[in-house]
Amino acid sequence: MFSPRVLKSASSLMCRGFSTGQLCRQGKAADVAEGNTFLLVSNVRNRLREIVGASTNWKDHQQALAERTSLSQYLAQSQDELPAKTMKDSAVEAHLPLGSQPALREKYLNYHNSVRFGRILEDLDSLAVLICYSHTWNKELKRSPLSIVTALVDKIVHRSCDVGIPKVLSLNLNKPFSQCHDGAYTDVLDATFVMVARDPENKRAAFINPLKLESPEEKAIFQQGEINKTRRVELSTASLLKVAPAAEERTLIHNLFLNTLDTRTVSFRSRILSPNSVWMEDAKMKGLEICHPQERNIFNRIFGGFLMRKAYELGWANACAFAGCRPTLVAVDDIIFRKPVEIGSLLLLSSQVCYTEGMHIQVRVHTEVLDPLTRQHSTTNVFHFTFCVEKDIPAVVPQSYGESMLYLDGKRHFDETMRSQG
């Protein structure tokens, strides 16, 4: 059950995912149209198309988006013009009735007879957008003048390693994502998204409704959003792309270097692997996707959930090949959408095992678009995945300075994930 609510307002919005533990109905899920408080996940994107006036037809879709420029006149000139909304105003609960719809079940089934997590990433992204439109919805307008897009995925943390095929999956961005077995819900994961509101042409920021906090719990959630924002700023400031590693990190890298020197020579270039180790160069995997209109979002660009699914599946395959066994996802961390992906682009995905510890594997997936006409490359996303396996795995060892920075960056993300799980 994924029912997001807006937790923060400005021109940016934060959605967090949770579970409610209700409405299992022996695997039969009805939609909002039938008088329930939740909708089917399959109808989330249809609801979004209605809100922004998009079409399911590619040609009509382009025309409808071109007509959205006239909606700029309905944008608020300040946040004071907009009424305050509560978290309850944007509460949405969506169900995946896998037990009662075989065709839907087939789409979400992997060869281990469990749920494809990449598909869940797609659904979470769509639902987060719908939650934000629910927060900003103006009943007097037939269409929303806002373009709401995903800025980043702050954190997705798995609570359970057993995500089998349940009768109903319940998505709720205000409670942990949960699954229903035999009438009872079990929490599976928490998800936190940060969205931004833009004008109809997606060129500048737009004002959104302020958030009215009604309970101590809501105030605590809001405060956590502020803490997360501060943490992200601190991590960005200390990025290894901006500043040198800390003293203990430099020592760690130098010790890795010393441990791989060939003691039979007096050379900095003669390197040998320690037992049960793998060079980072040999722990890579790559992929390519042609960006077709079928994967577009409501704003005529490639759907962010599709990018997350493809990155996750490549990262999972990379971890699986590295470990030699099936990995289980622990967390998704710090996905930043740096640039939209245009339809017709070539999407290049590069996965790298960048850090290992015990039975954990830290994987970094870098995505970029290649314009086939100009041959220009542009980074669109960087994904960080933490996996675990049921056996000890080889240590991954950097050789170059660049690989050493990837190693330290991976260690930082892994350490942050372990701290957040307590």
Residue pairs with C-beta under 8 A, 6 or more apart in sequence:
1 19
1 20
1 23
1 38
1 93
1 94
1 95
1 168
1 169
1 170
1 171
1 172
1 175
1 177
1 178
1 185
2 17
2 41
2 93
2 94
2 123
2 124
2 127
2 170
2 171
2 172
2 173
2 177
2 191
3 18
3 20
3 38
3 91
3 92
3 93
3 94
3 127
3 131
3 170
3 171
3 172
3 173
3 174
3 175
4 15
4 16
4 17
4 90
4 91
4 92
4 127
4 128
4 130
4 131
4 132
4 172
4 173
4 174
4 193
5 15
5 16
5 87
5 88
5 89
5 90
5 91
5 92
5 131
5 135
5 173
5 174
6 13
6 14
6 15
6 85
6 87
6 90
6 131
6 132
6 134
6 135
6 211
7 13
7 14
7 15
7 16
7 87
7 211
7 221
7 222
7 225
8 14
8 211
8 222
8 225
8 226
9 79
9 85
9 135
9 208
9 209
9 210
9 211
10 79
10 208
11 196
11 197
11 198
11 205
11 206
11 207
11 208
12 151
12 194
12 195
12 196
12 197
13 132
13 135
13 148
13 194
13 195
13 196
13 197
13 208
14 154
14 192
14 193
14 194
14 195
14 225
14 228
15 128
15 131
15 132
15 173
15 191
15 192
15 193
15 194
15 195
16 173
16 174
16 190
16 191
16 192
16 193
16 221
16 225
17 124
17 156
17 171
17 172
17 173
17 174
17 175
17 176
17 177
17 189
17 190
17 191
17 192
17 193
18 172
18 173
18 174
18 175
18 176
18 177
18 190
19 170
19 172
19 175
19 176
19 177
19 178
19 185
19 187
19 188
20 93
20 170
20 172
20 175
20 178
20 185
21 178
21 184
21 185
22 185
23 29
23 36
23 37
23 38
23 93
23 95
23 168
23 170
24 167
24 168
24 180
24 183
24 184
24 185
25 168
26 99
26 167
26 183
27 97
27 98
27 99
27 100
27 167
27 168
27 180
28 97
28 99
28 100
29 38
29 40
29 95
29 96
29 97
29 100
29 168
30 36
31 38
31 39
31 40
31 43
32 38
32 39
32 43
33 39
37 93
38 92
38 93
38 94
38 95
38 170
39 47
39 92
39 93
39 94
39 95
40 94
40 95
40 96
40 97
41 94
41 95
41 96
41 123
41 126
41 127
41 169
41 171
42 104
44 94
44 123
44 126
44 127
44 130
45 126
45 298
47 130
48 54
48 126
48 129
48 130
48 133
48 298
49 55
49 56
49 298
51 130
51 133
51 137
51 143
51 144
52 68
52 133
52 143
52 144
52 147
52 298
52 299
53 64
53 67
53 68
53 142
53 143
54 61
54 64
54 65
54 298
54 299
55 61
55 63
55 64
58 293
58 296
61 296
61 300
62 300
65 299
65 300
68 143
68 145
68 147
68 200
68 201
69 200
69 201
70 200
71 143
71 144
71 145
71 200
72 145
72 199
72 200
72 201
73 145
74 138
74 141
74 145
75 145
75 146
75 199
75 200
75 206
75 207
76 82
76 206
76 207
77 207
78 207
79 207
79 208
79 209
79 210
81 207
82 207
82 208
82 209
82 210
83 209
84 209
84 210
84 211
84 212
85 135
85 136
85 209
85 210
85 211
85 212
86 211
86 212
86 213
86 214
87 174
87 211
87 213
87 214
87 218
87 221
88 214
89 134
89 135
90 131
90 132
90 134
90 135
91 131
91 134
91 172
91 174
92 127
92 130
92 131
92 134
92 172
92 173
93 170
93 171
93 172
94 123
94 127
94 170
94 171
94 172
95 168
95 169
95 170
95 171
96 104
96 108
96 123
96 168
96 169
96 170
96 171
97 104
97 167
97 168
98 104
98 105
98 108
98 115
98 165
98 166
98 167
98 168
98 169
99 105
99 165
99 166
99 167
99 168
100 167
105 165
107 119
108 115
108 116
108 119
108 120
108 165
109 115
109 116
109 165
110 116
112 326
113 164
113 165
114 162
114 163
114 164
114 165
115 163
115 164
115 165
115 169
115 179
117 163
117 312
117 316
117 329
118 308
118 309
118 310
118 312
118 313
119 309
120 169
120 177
121 156
121 305
121 308
121 309
121 312
121 332
122 303
122 305
122 306
122 308
122 309
123 171
123 305
124 156
124 171
124 173
124 177
124 191
124 193
124 305
125 150
125 193
125 303
125 304
125 305
125 308
126 303
126 305
127 171
127 173
128 150
128 173
128 191
128 193
128 195
129 148
129 149
129 150
129 195
129 298
131 173
132 148
132 195
132 197
132 208
133 144
133 146
133 148
135 208
135 209
135 211
136 144
136 146
136 148
136 197
136 208
136 209
137 144
138 144
145 199
145 200
145 206
146 197
146 198
146 199
146 200
146 206
146 208
147 197
147 198
147 199
147 200
147 201
147 202
147 206
147 299
148 195
148 196
148 197
148 198
149 195
149 196
149 198
149 202
149 299
149 304
149 337
149 340
150 193
150 194
150 195
150 304
150 337
151 194
151 195
151 196
151 336
151 337
152 193
152 194
152 232
152 334
152 335
152 336
152 337
153 191
153 192
153 193
153 194
153 308
153 332
153 334
153 335
154 192
154 193
154 194
154 228
154 232
154 334
155 190
155 191
155 192
155 228
155 331
155 332
155 333
155 334
155 420
156 189
156 190
156 191
156 192
156 331
156 332
156 333
157 189
157 190
157 330
157 331
157 417
157 420
157 421
158 188
158 189
158 328
158 329
158 330
158 331
159 176
159 187
159 188
159 189
159 190
160 186
160 187
160 188
160 189
161 328
161 388
163 179
163 188
164 179
164 181
166 179
166 180
166 181
167 180
167 181
168 179
168 180
169 177
169 178
169 179
169 180
170 177
170 178
170 179
170 180
170 185
171 177
172 178
173 191
173 193
175 187
176 187
176 188
176 189
176 190
177 187
177 188
177 189
177 190
177 191
178 185
178 186
178 187
178 188
179 185
179 186
179 188
180 186
192 228
196 205
197 205
197 206
197 207
197 208
198 204
198 205
198 206
199 205
199 206
202 299
211 222
213 219
213 222
232 334
235 334
235 412
235 416
236 242
237 243
240 405
240 408
240 409
244 250
245 253
245 405
245 408
249 408
249 411
252 408
253 398
253 404
253 407
253 408
256 397
256 398
256 404
256 407
259 274
260 271
260 272
260 273
260 274
260 397
260 399
261 268
261 270
261 271
261 272
262 270
262 271
262 272
264 270
271 399
273 279
273 397
274 395
274 397
276 394
276 395
277 394
277 395
277 396
277 397
278 322
278 353
278 394
278 395
278 396
278 397
279 396
279 397
279 399
280 352
280 353
280 354
280 396
280 397
280 398
280 399
280 403
280 406
280 407
281 399
281 403
283 318
283 322
283 352
283 353
283 396
284 318
284 350
284 351
284 352
284 353
285 314
285 317
285 318
285 321
285 350
285 351
286 314
286 348
286 349
286 350
286 351
287 310
287 314
287 348
287 349
287 351
288 346
288 347
288 348
288 349
289 310
289 346
289 347
289 349
290 346
290 347
291 302
291 341
291 342
291 343
291 344
291 345
291 346
291 347
291 369
292 343
293 343
295 302
295 303
295 306
296 302
296 303
296 343
297 303
297 304
300 343
301 340
301 341
301 342
301 343
302 340
302 341
302 342
302 343
302 345
302 347
304 337
307 341
307 347
307 367
307 380
307 381
308 332
308 335
308 383
310 347
310 349
310 367
311 349
311 351
311 365
311 367
311 381
311 383
312 329
312 332
312 365
312 383
312 385
314 349
314 351
314 365
315 351
315 363
315 365
315 383
315 385
315 387
316 327
316 329
316 385
316 387
317 351
318 351
318 352
318 353
318 363
318 365
319 327
319 353
319 361
319 363
319 385
319 387
319 389
320 326
320 327
322 353
322 361
322 393
322 394
322 396
323 361
323 387
323 389
323 391
323 393
325 389
325 390
325 391
326 389
327 361
327 387
327 388
327 389
328 387
328 388
328 389
329 385
329 386
329 387
330 360
330 386
330 387
330 388
330 417
330 421
331 385
331 386
331 417
331 420
331 421
332 383
332 384
332 385
332 386
333 384
333 385
333 386
333 413
333 416
333 417
334 382
334 384
334 413
335 381
335 382
335 383
335 384
336 381
336 382
337 380
337 381
338 379
338 380
338 381
338 382
339 369
339 378
339 379
339 380
340 380
341 347
341 369
341 380
342 369
345 369
345 370
345 371
345 372
346 369
346 370
346 371
346 372
347 367
347 368
347 369
347 370
347 380
348 367
348 368
348 369
348 370
348 377
349 365
349 366
349 367
350 365
350 366
350 367
351 363
351 364
351 365
351 366
352 363
352 364
352 365
352 366
352 406
353 361
353 362
353 363
353 396
354 362
354 363
354 364
354 396
354 406
354 407
354 409
354 410
355 361
355 362
355 396
355 407
355 410
355 411
355 413
355 414
356 362
356 393
356 394
356 395
356 396
357 411
357 414
358 392
359 388
359 389
359 390
359 391
359 392
359 393
360 386
360 387
360 388
360 414
361 386
361 387
361 388
361 389
361 393
362 384
362 385
362 386
362 387
362 410
362 411
362 413
362 414
363 384
363 385
363 386
363 387
364 382
364 383
364 384
364 385
364 406
364 409
364 410
364 413
365 381
365 382
365 383
365 384
365 385
366 379
366 381
366 382
366 383
367 379
367 380
367 381
367 382
367 383
368 377
368 378
368 379
368 380
369 377
369 378
369 380
370 376
370 377
371 378
384 410
384 413
386 413
386 414
386 417
396 407
398 404
398 406
398 407
